[in-house]
Amino acid sequence: MKNKFLALTLTVVTGLATVSFTNIKDNKKQVDVSKSKITWKGYKVTGSHEGTISLKEGYLIFDENKLTGGEFIADMTTISSTDLEGEWKDKLDGHLKAEDFFGIENHPVTKLVFTNVKSTGKNSYQVTADLTIKKTTKPVTFNLSVYGSKATASLKIDRTEYGLKYGSGSFFDNLGDKTIYDEFDLVVDLQF
């Protein structure tokens, strides 16, 4: 009986020591794509348009409670304007999906892969990531905040760096009030 008690005690102590000195790393948290959202806003001389894009999949990686990485895939077939209705909405949505913009037939997804994450304060990070749009990959840097099971980020993207030059005053002359600005905004709200 004494030997069984000693063996049980050694097993428990060994187990606790192992857990105490084991560093749990790379806790991958899948994003709930049904509750997460990407909002876009594009600007032109005469105003702006805005809309949404759905996430296809994504995750954030944490080392204990500190953000260390992440990767996301957006479903570009879902790009949609939310500030228009009827015929005008259909025209804009169709144009955004056409080859001179996102070309969803050949490029149905975009991808964002974190390459560097730097803590800038409690729950705040500066993230550098590779953004791939239409097979072109460029680095982007943005701020991301994490609160509990939610994260938010705002990005400013120069579309012309990814070959989206339609209506750009940087590439075409005499566009007048039909000029579309090169940069557009993304606001990402994640739940995991």
Backbone as ProteinMPNN parsed JSONL, in Angstrom:
{"seq_chain_A": "MKNKFLALTLTVVTGLATVSFTNIKDNKKQVDVSKSKITWKGYKVTGSHEGTISLKEGYLIFDENKLTGGEFIADMTTISSTDLEGEWKDKLDGHLKAEDFFGIENHPVTKLVFTNVKSTGKNSYQVTADLTIKKTTKPVTFNLSVYGSKATASLKIDRTEYGLKYGSGSFFDNLGDKTIYDEFDLVVDLQF", "coords_chain_A": {"N_chain_A": [[0.812, -1.179, 0.0], [1.934, 1.183, 0.792], [3.856, 1.529, -1.205], [2.226, 1.939, -3.447], [1.016, 4.378, -2.772], [3.271, 6.034, -2.707], [4.1, 5.837, -5.395], [1.897, 6.993, -6.677], [1.99, 9.593, -5.607], [4.479, 10.473, -6.623], [3.866, 10.461, -9.348], [1.871, 12.451, -9.51], [3.328, 14.723, -8.599], [5.367, 14.834, -10.567], [3.777, 15.289, -12.836], [2.619, 17.823, -12.213], [4.971, 19.371, -12.076], [5.85, 19.188, -14.694], [3.758, 20.489, -16.095], [4.006, 23.025, -14.918], [6.462, 23.966, -15.883], [6.179, 23.947, -18.579], [5.951, 25.811, -21.46], [3.253, 27.15, -22.907], [2.774, 27.672, -26.184], [1.968, 29.492, -29.188], [-0.966, 29.633, -29.491], [-3.537, 29.124, -31.447], [-6.228, 30.942, -32.609], [-9.185, 30.552, -34.135], [-10.999, 32.611, -36.343], [-14.342, 33.683, -36.1], [-16.09, 33.631, -38.822], [-18.699, 34.241, -39.445], [-19.444, 36.187, -37.661], [-17.574, 38.146, -37.925], [-16.336, 41.032, -39.733], [-15.552, 42.835, -42.729], [-15.233, 46.09, -43.737], [-15.267, 48.32, -46.43], [-14.134, 51.41, -47.932], [-14.161, 53.534, -50.608], [-12.853, 56.303, -52.477], [-13.749, 59.096, -54.519], [-13.542, 61.925, -56.752], [-16.032, 63.174, -56.66], [-17.227, 62.19, -54.358], [-17.844, 59.299, -52.353], [-17.853, 55.695, -51.951], [-19.086, 52.854, -50.182], [-18.858, 49.609, -48.606], [-19.042, 46.032, -48.066], [-17.014, 43.092, -47.45], [-16.783, 39.611, -47.233], [-15.172, 37.466, -44.872], [-13.399, 34.511, -45.622], [-11.889, 32.672, -44.235], [-9.791, 32.57, -41.287], [-7.31, 33.311, -38.761], [-5.87, 34.163, -35.56], [-2.757, 34.218, -33.862], [-1.552, 33.572, -30.666], [0.863, 33.985, -28.082], [0.676, 32.937, -25.055], [-1.047, 35.551, -23.794], [-0.314, 37.343, -25.694], [-0.341, 38.76, -28.876], [1.01, 37.21, -31.73], [0.906, 36.48, -34.387], [-0.9, 35.888, -37.501], [-3.36, 35.105, -40.025], [-5.349, 35.628, -42.897], [-8.064, 35.088, -45.165], [-9.902, 36.648, -47.59], [-13.081, 36.588, -49.132], [-13.487, 37.537, -52.201], [-15.557, 37.361, -53.98], [-17.748, 38.181, -52.662], [-17.761, 40.905, -52.471], [-19.42, 43.937, -52.038], [-21.421, 46.831, -52.451], [-22.791, 49.071, -50.028], [-23.985, 51.473, -49.923], [-25.587, 52.095, -52.019], [-28.508, 51.357, -54.061], [-30.542, 49.102, -56.006], [-30.299, 49.475, -59.556], [-27.951, 51.078, -59.694], [-26.397, 50.071, -57.607], [-26.05, 47.413, -58.515], [-24.533, 47.924, -60.831], [-22.153, 49.107, -59.787], [-21.255, 47.032, -58.053], [-20.873, 44.988, -59.935], [-18.859, 46.147, -61.49], [-16.741, 46.364, -59.631], [-16.174, 43.679, -59.324], [-15.235, 43.025, -61.801], [-12.57, 42.544, -64.23], [-10.954, 44.894, -64.456], [-10.961, 45.88, -61.94], [-11.124, 44.024, -59.156], [-11.235, 41.518, -60.39], [-12.665, 38.96, -59.955], [-13.251, 36.514, -61.134], [-10.879, 35.284, -61.927], [-9.415, 35.748, -59.676], [-10.509, 34.98, -56.953], [-10.06, 35.299, -54.208], [-8.422, 37.236, -51.629], [-5.432, 37.597, -49.712], [-4.026, 37.906, -46.462], [-1.161, 37.89, -44.609], [0.406, 37.854, -41.567], [3.618, 39.148, -40.907], [5.224, 40.382, -39.073], [4.816, 41.299, -35.722], [4.404, 43.791, -33.4], [4.252, 44.823, -30.105], [2.578, 47.699, -28.963], [1.529, 48.764, -26.763], [-0.851, 48.24, -24.083], [-2.911, 45.756, -25.196], [-2.578, 46.662, -27.796], [-1.144, 46.678, -31.063], [1.402, 46.938, -33.573], [1.246, 45.877, -36.774], [2.89, 44.238, -39.381], [2.287, 43.007, -42.551], [1.945, 40.702, -45.302], [0.092, 41.481, -48.051], [-1.915, 40.067, -50.462], [-3.269, 40.699, -53.535], [-4.872, 39.952, -56.47], [-2.738, 38.247, -57.335], [-0.507, 39.782, -56.743], [1.8, 40.64, -54.31], [2.331, 42.688, -51.575], [3.897, 44.486, -48.881], [2.097, 45.647, -46.0], [1.432, 47.931, -43.345], [-0.151, 48.28, -40.237], [-2.266, 49.262, -37.461], [-3.483, 47.268, -34.81], [-5.948, 46.307, -32.516], [-6.684, 44.352, -29.655], [-9.245, 43.04, -27.744], [-10.339, 41.045, -25.349], [-12.227, 38.628, -26.865], [-12.259, 39.882, -29.292], [-11.044, 41.752, -32.101], [-9.77, 44.642, -33.746], [-8.96, 46.496, -36.682], [-7.604, 49.027, -38.826], [-6.939, 49.758, -42.153], [-5.145, 51.357, -44.784], [-5.082, 51.178, -48.164], [-3.207, 51.265, -51.143], [-4.534, 50.904, -54.108], [-3.443, 50.865, -56.669], [-0.946, 49.728, -56.49], [-1.437, 47.091, -56.717], [-2.224, 46.661, -59.227], [-4.731, 47.697, -59.822], [-5.838, 49.983, -61.581], [-7.865, 51.418, -62.763], [-9.514, 54.396, -63.544], [-7.675, 55.957, -62.15], [-6.075, 58.909, -61.285], [-3.363, 58.999, -61.184], [-2.445, 57.561, -63.292], [-3.938, 58.121, -65.542], [-4.814, 60.816, -67.672], [-6.901, 63.774, -67.737], [-9.307, 62.922, -66.482], [-11.03, 64.272, -64.913], [-14.001, 64.832, -63.064], [-14.421, 62.167, -62.847], [-12.379, 60.867, -61.688], [-10.97, 58.414, -59.614], [-9.777, 57.971, -56.416], [-6.551, 56.705, -55.464], [-6.105, 55.392, -53.012], [-7.863, 53.3, -50.725], [-9.955, 52.552, -47.904], [-9.947, 50.076, -45.34], [-11.789, 48.613, -42.79], [-11.556, 46.369, -40.256], [-13.3, 44.113, -38.34], [-13.008, 41.704, -36.029], [-14.092, 38.603, -34.607], [-13.386, 36.019, -32.365]], "CA_chain_A": [[0.0, 0.0, 0.0], [2.848, 2.304, 0.896], [4.473, 1.696, -2.515], [1.223, 2.524, -4.352], [0.868, 5.774, -2.407], [4.502, 6.699, -3.132], [4.063, 5.908, -6.859], [0.868, 7.974, -7.032], [2.518, 10.906, -5.237], [5.518, 10.822, -7.612], [3.192, 10.736, -10.617], [1.22, 13.763, -9.398], [4.381, 15.748, -8.529], [5.989, 14.901, -11.888], [2.802, 15.922, -13.731], [2.547, 19.251, -11.886], [6.237, 19.997, -12.461], [5.865, 19.268, -16.159], [2.831, 21.552, -16.487], [4.532, 24.297, -14.444], [7.602, 24.411, -16.676], [5.873, 23.874, -20.005], [5.493, 27.083, -21.994], [2.254, 26.914, -23.938], [3.009, 28.662, -27.237], [1.22, 29.441, -30.438], [-2.378, 29.33, -29.313], [-4.205, 29.595, -32.662], [-7.649, 31.188, -32.393], [-9.915, 30.697, -35.395], [-11.941, 33.72, -36.387], [-15.719, 33.328, -36.433], [-16.337, 34.419, -40.035], [-20.095, 34.685, -39.485], [-19.581, 37.352, -36.783], [-16.522, 39.109, -38.267], [-16.716, 41.76, -40.935], [-14.63, 43.775, -43.37], [-15.929, 47.203, -44.372], [-14.376, 49.091, -47.295], [-14.608, 52.716, -48.379], [-13.361, 54.076, -51.7], [-13.112, 57.725, -52.658], [-13.628, 59.685, -55.844], [-13.619, 63.377, -56.684], [-17.402, 63.602, -56.352], [-17.776, 61.562, -53.151], [-17.271, 58.018, -51.929], [-18.742, 54.54, -51.867], [-18.645, 51.928, -49.143], [-19.504, 48.309, -48.66], [-18.504, 44.957, -47.241], [-16.398, 41.889, -48.02], [-16.829, 38.55, -46.219], [-13.994, 36.626, -44.638], [-13.575, 33.095, -45.92], [-11.287, 31.992, -43.081], [-8.723, 33.341, -40.675], [-6.954, 33.017, -37.372], [-4.835, 34.926, -34.878], [-1.897, 33.369, -33.033], [-1.14, 34.214, -29.424], [1.782, 33.33, -27.161], [-0.04, 33.296, -23.843], [-2.05, 36.545, -24.193], [0.329, 38.316, -26.579], [-0.502, 38.476, -30.297], [2.283, 36.959, -32.41], [0.751, 36.202, -35.812], [-2.249, 35.736, -38.011], [-3.528, 34.922, -41.472], [-6.754, 35.788, -43.274], [-8.437, 35.0, -46.572], [-11.172, 37.324, -47.855], [-13.813, 36.07, -50.283], [-13.747, 38.708, -53.038], [-16.822, 37.198, -54.707], [-18.802, 38.775, -51.833], [-17.638, 42.367, -52.394], [-20.73, 44.515, -52.284], [-21.621, 48.194, -51.948], [-23.915, 49.175, -49.098], [-24.511, 52.838, -49.96], [-26.417, 52.23, -53.212], [-29.561, 50.354, -54.221], [-31.06, 48.885, -57.345], [-29.444, 49.432, -60.742], [-26.638, 51.671, -59.426], [-25.665, 49.087, -56.793], [-25.67, 46.309, -59.392], [-23.465, 48.392, -61.719], [-20.907, 49.252, -59.028], [-20.814, 45.703, -57.614], [-20.365, 44.296, -61.119], [-17.583, 46.738, -61.898], [-15.725, 45.971, -58.648], [-15.849, 42.265, -59.548], [-14.679, 42.891, -63.154], [-11.102, 42.419, -64.32], [-10.229, 46.152, -64.247], [-10.832, 46.075, -60.497], [-10.621, 42.859, -58.425], [-11.171, 40.349, -61.263], [-12.966, 37.816, -59.088], [-13.307, 35.25, -61.872], [-9.537, 34.703, -61.875], [-8.811, 36.041, -58.37], [-11.666, 34.996, -56.052], [-9.7, 35.584, -52.814], [-7.218, 37.985, -51.279], [-4.832, 36.961, -48.537], [-3.216, 38.748, -45.589], [-0.349, 37.035, -43.732], [1.248, 38.645, -40.673], [5.048, 38.829, -40.957], [5.853, 40.938, -37.879], [3.861, 41.874, -34.781], [5.123, 44.511, -32.347], [3.368, 45.388, -29.097], [2.73, 49.148, -28.827], [0.829, 49.131, -25.537], [-1.783, 47.216, -23.63], [-3.887, 45.325, -26.202], [-2.343, 47.339, -29.076], [-0.029, 46.118, -31.823], [1.688, 47.373, -34.933], [1.381, 44.648, -37.546], [3.321, 44.27, -40.776], [1.761, 41.789, -43.17], [1.952, 40.61, -46.761], [-1.251, 41.489, -48.615], [-1.934, 39.594, -51.847], [-4.45, 41.004, -54.329], [-4.642, 39.638, -57.887], [-1.413, 37.618, -57.444], [0.554, 40.726, -56.39], [1.975, 40.689, -52.862], [3.049, 43.874, -51.092], [3.761, 44.63, -47.428], [1.284, 46.722, -45.435], [1.596, 48.082, -41.903], [-1.364, 48.839, -39.659], [-2.455, 49.07, -36.025], [-4.524, 46.309, -34.47], [-6.256, 46.258, -31.089], [-7.331, 43.113, -29.232], [-9.957, 43.145, -26.472], [-11.044, 39.791, -25.097], [-12.322, 37.776, -28.053], [-12.473, 40.748, -30.442], [-9.899, 42.515, -32.587], [-10.122, 45.612, -34.78], [-7.836, 47.102, -37.395], [-7.912, 49.906, -39.952], [-5.858, 49.75, -43.137], [-5.261, 52.199, -45.96], [-4.443, 50.407, -49.23], [-3.069, 51.901, -52.455], [-4.99, 49.877, -55.05], [-2.63, 50.835, -57.891], [0.192, 48.837, -56.262], [-1.9, 45.737, -57.018], [-2.677, 46.644, -60.617], [-6.091, 48.218, -59.938], [-5.546, 51.344, -62.037], [-9.038, 52.014, -63.394], [-9.927, 55.711, -63.064], [-6.649, 56.561, -61.302], [-5.442, 60.124, -61.781], [-1.916, 58.767, -61.235], [-2.107, 56.854, -64.535], [-4.719, 58.605, -66.681], [-5.041, 62.256, -67.7], [-8.197, 64.325, -68.146], [-10.446, 62.177, -65.942], [-11.947, 65.235, -64.303], [-14.752, 64.368, -61.895], [-14.511, 60.697, -62.872], [-11.177, 60.354, -61.027], [-11.122, 57.6, -58.401], [-8.522, 58.063, -55.678], [-5.787, 55.456, -55.419], [-6.194, 54.717, -51.723], [-9.158, 52.985, -50.127], [-9.867, 52.174, -46.497], [-10.551, 48.842, -44.844], [-11.954, 48.487, -41.332], [-11.756, 44.947, -40.01], [-13.769, 43.767, -37.002], [-12.891, 40.246, -35.899], [-14.496, 37.9, -33.392], [-12.817, 34.663, -32.339]], "C_chain_A": [[0.862, 1.251, 0.0], [3.499, 2.585, -0.459], [3.504, 2.326, -3.517], [1.047, 4.013, -4.067], [2.077, 6.576, -2.877], [4.511, 6.855, -4.657], [3.046, 6.946, -7.319], [1.356, 9.391, -6.742], [3.573, 11.362, -6.235], [4.9, 11.169, -8.962], [2.562, 12.12, -10.599], [2.264, 14.88, -9.383], [5.058, 15.925, -9.889], [5.058, 15.602, -12.874], [2.703, 17.416, -13.484], [3.823, 19.982, -12.291], [6.311, 20.175, -13.974], [4.969, 20.391, -16.643], [3.386, 22.915, -16.098], [5.65, 24.829, -15.322], [7.376, 24.306, -18.178], [5.325, 25.219, -20.456], [4.515, 26.794, -23.128], [2.378, 28.031, -24.964], [2.023, 28.472, -28.371], [-0.196, 28.916, -30.265], [-3.113, 29.948, -30.496], [-5.698, 29.727, -32.38], [-8.309, 31.467, -33.736], [-10.907, 31.855, -35.288], [-13.323, 33.182, -36.767], [-16.132, 34.201, -37.619], [-17.779, 34.903, -40.125], [-20.321, 35.932, -38.628], [-18.542, 38.438, -37.074], [-16.91, 39.835, -39.546], [-15.591, 42.666, -41.415], [-15.494, 44.832, -44.052], [-14.908, 47.976, -45.2], [-15.007, 50.443, -47.614], [-13.631, 53.233, -49.424], [-13.8, 55.495, -51.998], [-12.931, 58.134, -54.115], [-13.804, 61.189, -55.691], [-15.0, 63.83, -56.215], [-18.001, 62.941, -55.11], [-17.071, 60.271, -52.791], [-18.33, 56.933, -52.035], [-18.192, 53.623, -50.778], [-19.422, 50.625, -49.249], [-18.8, 47.298, -47.771], [-17.862, 43.871, -48.099], [-16.437, 40.847, -46.904], [-15.473, 37.864, -46.091], [-14.334, 35.192, -44.983], [-13.039, 32.252, -44.764], [-10.202, 32.878, -42.502], [-8.471, 32.918, -39.25], [-5.927, 34.019, -36.879], [-4.044, 33.953, -34.023], [-1.438, 34.179, -31.826], [-0.103, 33.352, -28.715], [1.329, 33.816, -25.787], [-1.092, 34.324, -24.261], [-1.503, 37.577, -25.164], [0.176, 37.872, -28.037], [0.857, 38.291, -30.963], [2.128, 36.716, -33.911], [-0.703, 36.118, -36.219], [-2.256, 35.575, -39.516], [-5.021, 34.952, -41.793], [-6.93, 35.654, -44.769], [-9.813, 35.638, -46.712], [-11.776, 36.767, -49.136], [-14.25, 37.246, -51.157], [-15.028, 38.565, -53.86], [-17.981, 37.836, -53.942], [-18.724, 40.294, -51.775], [-18.942, 43.003, -52.854], [-20.767, 45.929, -51.729], [-22.841, 48.201, -51.035], [-24.552, 50.565, -49.13], [-25.393, 53.098, -51.177], [-27.492, 51.147, -53.213], [-29.887, 50.196, -55.695], [-30.007, 48.83, -58.433], [-28.04, 49.966, -60.465], [-25.782, 50.738, -58.568], [-25.17, 47.938, -57.666], [-24.505, 46.7, -60.306], [-22.133, 48.489, -60.968], [-20.384, 47.884, -58.592], [-20.227, 44.917, -58.781], [-19.024, 44.829, -61.559], [-16.461, 46.363, -60.93], [-15.277, 44.526, -58.844], [-15.191, 42.025, -60.908], [-13.15, 42.922, -63.128], [-10.371, 43.738, -64.088], [-10.235, 46.609, -62.782], [-10.31, 44.767, -59.9], [-10.604, 41.567, -59.236], [-11.483, 39.044, -60.565], [-13.035, 36.481, -59.828], [-11.962, 34.531, -61.808], [-8.876, 34.855, -60.504], [-9.91, 36.119, -57.306], [-11.341, 35.314, -54.59], [-8.522, 36.544, -52.757], [-6.706, 37.39, -49.972], [-3.973, 37.972, -47.785], [-2.494, 37.837, -44.606], [0.564, 37.925, -42.889], [2.698, 38.191, -40.795], [5.8, 39.362, -39.742], [4.779, 41.579, -37.01], [4.652, 42.498, -33.642], [4.107, 45.118, -31.384], [3.645, 46.885, -28.973], [2.03, 49.664, -27.568], [-0.117, 48.014, -25.153], [-2.836, 46.979, -24.709], [-3.672, 45.942, -27.581], [-1.079, 46.81, -29.741], [0.15, 46.87, -33.141], [2.012, 46.106, -35.716], [1.902, 44.983, -38.936], [2.894, 42.939, -41.368], [1.957, 41.857, -44.674], [0.512, 40.515, -47.222], [-1.155, 41.088, -50.08], [-3.29, 39.897, -52.459], [-4.078, 40.74, -55.781], [-3.201, 39.163, -58.143], [-0.247, 38.568, -57.21], [0.603, 40.821, -54.875], [2.837, 41.877, -52.488], [2.894, 43.925, -49.572], [2.859, 45.809, -47.068], [1.529, 46.749, -43.933], [0.36, 48.775, -41.36], [-1.384, 48.566, -38.159], [-3.638, 48.143, -35.797], [-4.706, 46.307, -32.959], [-7.009, 44.971, -30.789], [-7.943, 43.344, -27.86], [-10.773, 41.885, -26.278], [-11.042, 38.918, -26.332], [-12.631, 38.589, -29.314], [-11.18, 41.458, -30.811], [-10.385, 43.462, -33.68], [-8.861, 46.188, -35.395], [-8.374, 48.005, -38.494], [-6.697, 49.939, -40.86], [-6.169, 50.744, -44.243], [-4.436, 51.506, -47.043], [-4.377, 51.246, -50.5], [-3.357, 50.826, -53.502], [-4.099, 49.759, -56.273], [-1.399, 49.948, -57.734], [-0.139, 47.387, -56.597], [-2.488, 45.64, -58.423], [-4.102, 47.121, -60.822], [-5.999, 49.7, -60.297], [-6.744, 52.06, -62.635], [-9.38, 53.356, -62.743], [-8.92, 56.423, -62.192], [-6.046, 57.784, -61.976], [-3.93, 60.001, -61.84], [-1.492, 58.144, -62.56], [-2.823, 57.401, -65.767], [-4.958, 60.102, -66.553], [-6.494, 62.563, -68.048], [-9.402, 63.51, -67.669], [-11.478, 63.097, -65.302], [-12.653, 64.664, -63.097], [-14.992, 62.862, -61.895], [-13.286, 60.049, -62.208], [-11.542, 59.609, -59.748], [-9.775, 57.628, -57.691], [-7.87, 56.685, -55.535], [-5.981, 54.687, -54.113], [-7.651, 54.45, -51.331], [-8.925, 52.48, -48.716], [-10.541, 50.843, -46.239], [-10.649, 48.944, -43.33], [-12.343, 47.038, -41.087], [-12.155, 44.752, -38.544], [-13.831, 42.25, -36.9], [-13.458, 39.771, -34.572], [-13.956, 36.488, -33.471], [-13.17, 33.96, -31.049]], "O_chain_A": [[0.574, 2.234, -0.683], [3.678, 3.746, -0.828], [3.906, 3.148, -4.34], [0.941, 4.819, -4.992], [1.921, 7.683, -3.393], [4.897, 7.911, -5.158], [3.312, 7.7, -8.256], [1.151, 10.293, -7.554], [3.565, 12.52, -6.651], [5.37, 12.081, -9.642], [2.7, 12.88, -11.558], [2.103, 15.88, -10.083], [5.295, 17.055, -10.315], [5.512, 16.427, -13.668], [2.701, 18.201, -14.433], [3.757, 21.101, -12.799], [6.782, 21.201, -14.465], [5.367, 21.17, -17.509], [3.256, 23.87, -16.863], [5.77, 26.043, -15.487], [8.293, 24.553, -18.962], [4.344, 25.712, -19.898], [4.894, 26.263, -24.172], [2.12, 29.196, -24.659], [1.35, 27.448, -28.491], [-0.568, 27.884, -30.825], [-3.294, 31.165, -30.544], [-6.354, 28.768, -31.971], [-8.033, 32.474, -34.387], [-11.562, 32.038, -34.262], [-13.448, 32.332, -37.649], [-16.483, 35.368, -37.444], [-18.053, 35.884, -40.816], [-21.29, 36.66, -38.846], [-18.627, 39.535, -36.523], [-17.703, 39.335, -40.344], [-14.798, 43.186, -40.629], [-16.376, 44.507, -44.847], [-13.807, 48.255, -44.726], [-16.227, 50.608, -47.576], [-12.433, 53.356, -49.168], [-14.961, 55.855, -51.802], [-12.088, 57.601, -54.836], [-14.175, 61.669, -54.62], [-15.106, 64.783, -55.443], [-19.189, 63.123, -54.842], [-15.851, 60.162, -52.909], [-19.522, 57.202, -52.187], [-16.994, 53.619, -50.492], [-20.477, 50.544, -49.879], [-18.064, 47.656, -46.851], [-18.128, 43.752, -49.295], [-16.154, 41.168, -45.75], [-14.737, 37.706, -47.065], [-15.425, 34.711, -44.675], [-13.645, 31.256, -44.367], [-9.748, 33.823, -43.147], [-9.295, 32.26, -38.615], [-5.21, 34.641, -37.663], [-4.594, 32.976, -33.515], [-0.996, 35.321, -31.955], [-0.187, 32.124, -28.745], [1.571, 34.962, -25.41], [-1.977, 33.974, -25.042], [-2.16, 38.583, -25.431], [0.522, 36.743, -28.387], [1.755, 39.114, -30.786], [3.121, 36.743, -34.639], [-1.611, 36.256, -35.399], [-1.272, 35.876, -40.192], [-5.842, 34.387, -41.071], [-6.063, 36.051, -45.548], [-10.768, 35.233, -46.05], [-11.064, 36.508, -50.106], [-15.27, 37.879, -50.882], [-15.531, 39.558, -54.386], [-19.067, 38.016, -54.493], [-19.538, 40.92, -51.098], [-19.49, 42.663, -53.903], [-20.213, 46.198, -50.664], [-23.793, 47.447, -51.236], [-25.545, 50.809, -48.443], [-25.895, 54.209, -51.348], [-27.41, 50.163, -52.478], [-29.551, 51.046, -56.519], [-28.953, 48.217, -58.262], [-27.053, 49.396, -60.93], [-24.575, 50.63, -58.784], [-24.011, 47.535, -57.57], [-23.596, 45.9, -60.531], [-21.107, 48.01, -61.452], [-19.196, 47.602, -58.744], [-19.2, 44.255, -58.632], [-18.145, 44.063, -61.956], [-15.345, 46.075, -61.364], [-14.128, 44.188, -58.562], [-14.649, 40.947, -61.149], [-12.536, 43.283, -62.124], [-9.256, 43.718, -63.567], [-9.595, 47.6, -62.431], [-9.147, 44.429, -60.121], [-9.996, 40.592, -58.793], [-10.669, 38.121, -60.574], [-12.892, 35.427, -59.209], [-11.913, 33.311, -61.652], [-7.896, 34.173, -60.204], [-10.212, 37.204, -56.81], [-12.254, 35.575, -53.805], [-7.736, 36.653, -53.698], [-7.456, 36.762, -49.225], [-3.282, 38.79, -48.393], [-3.132, 37.097, -43.857], [1.394, 38.66, -43.425], [2.98, 36.992, -40.787], [6.877, 38.869, -39.409], [3.93, 42.317, -37.509], [5.462, 41.833, -32.996], [3.206, 45.844, -31.803], [4.8, 47.3, -28.887], [1.955, 50.872, -27.347], [-0.178, 46.976, -25.812], [-3.564, 47.896, -25.087], [-4.512, 45.76, -28.462], [-0.078, 46.532, -29.08], [-0.807, 47.364, -33.736], [2.928, 45.361, -35.369], [1.411, 45.904, -39.587], [3.106, 41.882, -40.775], [2.114, 42.936, -45.245], [-0.212, 39.593, -46.843], [-0.407, 41.692, -50.849], [-4.323, 39.427, -51.982], [-3.07, 41.254, -56.265], [-2.539, 39.637, -59.066], [0.899, 38.195, -57.456], [-0.418, 41.052, -54.227], [3.935, 42.055, -53.014], [1.888, 43.466, -49.031], [2.859, 46.836, -47.747], [1.801, 45.715, -43.322], [-0.125, 49.742, -41.947], [-0.619, 47.745, -37.653], [-4.653, 48.217, -36.489], [-3.728, 46.305, -32.21], [-7.865, 44.547, -31.565], [-7.265, 43.782, -26.93], [-11.779, 41.675, -26.957], [-9.981, 38.508, -26.803], [-13.189, 38.067, -30.279], [-10.335, 41.731, -29.958], [-11.292, 43.132, -34.444], [-7.837, 46.347, -34.73], [-9.461, 47.777, -39.026], [-5.569, 50.123, -40.402], [-7.331, 50.945, -44.595], [-3.24, 51.273, -46.867], [-5.365, 51.867, -50.893], [-2.529, 49.95, -53.75], [-3.997, 48.682, -56.861], [-0.859, 49.463, -58.728], [0.756, 46.555, -56.743], [-3.16, 44.667, -58.765], [-4.639, 46.96, -61.918], [-6.074, 50.564, -59.423], [-6.628, 53.234, -62.987], [-9.519, 53.436, -61.523], [-9.268, 57.411, -61.545], [-5.562, 57.704, -63.105], [-3.274, 60.819, -62.484], [-0.315, 58.188, -62.918], [-2.383, 57.181, -66.895], [-5.265, 60.601, -65.47], [-7.213, 61.72, -68.583], [-10.406, 63.418, -68.375], [-12.649, 62.741, -65.169], [-12.023, 64.086, -62.211], [-15.695, 62.346, -61.026], [-13.173, 58.823, -62.173], [-12.309, 60.096, -58.918], [-8.746, 57.339, -58.3], [-8.543, 55.655, -55.493], [-6.015, 53.456, -54.119], [-8.539, 55.266, -51.574], [-7.828, 52.035, -48.377], [-11.568, 50.521, -46.837], [-9.684, 49.324, -42.667], [-13.328, 46.542, -41.635], [-11.443, 45.172, -37.632], [-14.608, 41.598, -37.598], [-13.325, 40.44, -33.547], [-14.052, 35.833, -34.509], [-12.78, 32.81, -30.846]]}, "name": "protein", "num_of_chains": 1, "seq": "MKNKFLALTLTVVTGLATVSFTNIKDNKKQVDVSKSKITWKGYKVTGSHEGTISLKEGYLIFDENKLTGGEFIADMTTISSTDLEGEWKDKLDGHLKAEDFFGIENHPVTKLVFTNVKSTGKNSYQVTADLTIKKTTKPVTFNLSVYGSKATASLKIDRTEYGLKYGSGSFFDNLGDKTIYDEFDLVVDLQF"}
